[in-house]
Amino acid sequence: MEVGLIVGTVGGGLFFVLLIIVILWRKGYIMGKKTEERELRGIDLQTGIFTLRQIKAATKNFDPSNKLGEGGFGVVYKGLLSDGTIIAVKQLSSKSKQGAREFVNEIGMMSAIRHPNLVRLYGCCVEENQMSLIYEYMENNCLSRALLGTDKVLKAKLTWNVRLSICIGIARGLAYLHEESHMRIIHRDVKASNVLLDENFNAKISDFGLAKLNDDANTHINTRVVGTMGYMAPEYAMRGHLTTKADVYSFGILALEIVSGISCNKSFSYETEECLYLFDWVWLLHEKETLLELVDPDLGSEYSSEEALTIIQVALLCTKGSFRRPTMSQTLNVLEGRTNIQDLEKELLSSTMHHPDNKPLIKQLWPDYSEIRPTRGEPHTESFITESFVTESFITESS
């Protein structure tokens, strides 16, 4: 396979990261930043370097017909190596200072981890003011395009079994990042456009440019707030308080999107409510005990009501206050049928009963929810959703 032959594997992992940082600094992409070096220290890199000549040959000199998507980071192209291996080339915009830091971060994170539900990084290219990341190619693009896009034929392939499998795949990937990898990683930008789908619609988490290492000695990280509103946990959006539970919250929102086929950032009317968002709606349905109304009508009757309720109920647990949320391994156990939702609720209630941050029941749905909206000058009937912060998906919808 050409990926193994022509991509020179780089030994001495830290040296490779430092080399990339030096190159970027000399090219003016990084102005004296030491953050990347500190966060990537000790990571054993398993990636390689492509030449610009190889990338140009694979993408036919970045032919527009090979363009897969575009975002703040730059453009993503489809490429074909000489041995027939299909790749995706994520090209950094020459004007993106933020992207340069994310570039180094992503190399450090993704080259050191392997999991079936994480997109594979083959290597990178830093040459002639070009910065590119080279990934395995994913035939069905990203989940947001399949689930929330305009291609009805593609969406029709997202049967109930496929959606359930996607949920489980995302949960497996996050559980690996949080609890199973030799590093402990918080993704920070879990959303539909950062979940890629292969030819069999297997889900793979992508875009680790915003990811953070989570030191086991720390209960949380205080950091700058980046990510995508609508998917961001309240404690992180408001205070920069980051733990793995921020990813759990994002997963909960994403699971609701998968079940409903509705974007968390899309407003709509429901009964007497004129401006409602997905998160608001699911809690209204919960109060009415009609949660199955959430299921995407495009599925018709071709879904399991028991499985749908399980996913929705798990998602509701994932979007409670930080310390009341399950871990991703607990979430996965429910989705895979090893634990039932009632037992998980009891376990969470028992573990949080004497937590110092425990609040009255009225605050258990989302403790910071009512506190956030007044700061934005919004009425209490409107959800805390909408715009994006500094974020970039691997494949994004074209405008």
Buried (B, 14 or more C-beta within 10 A) or exposed (E): EBBEEBBEEBEEBBEBBBBBBEBBBEBEBBEEBEEBBEBBEEBEBBBBBBEBEBBBBBBBEBEEEBBBBBBBBBBBBBBBBEEEBEBBBBBBBBEBEBBBBBBBBBBBBBBBBEBEBBBBBBBBBBBEEBBBBBBBBBEBBBBBBBBBBEEEEBBEEBEBEBBBBBBBBBBBBBBBBBEEBEBBBBBBBBBBBBBBBBEEBBBBBBBBBBBBBBEEEEEBBEBEBBBBBBBBBBBBBBEBBBBBBBBBBBBBBBBBBBBBBBBBBEBEEEEEBEBBBBBBBBBBBBEEEEBEEBBBEEBEEEBEEEBBBBBBBBBBBBBBBBBBBBBBBBBBBBBEEEBEBEEBBEEBEEEBEEEEEBEEEEBBBBBBBEEBBEEEEBEEEBBBBBEBBBBBBBBBBEE
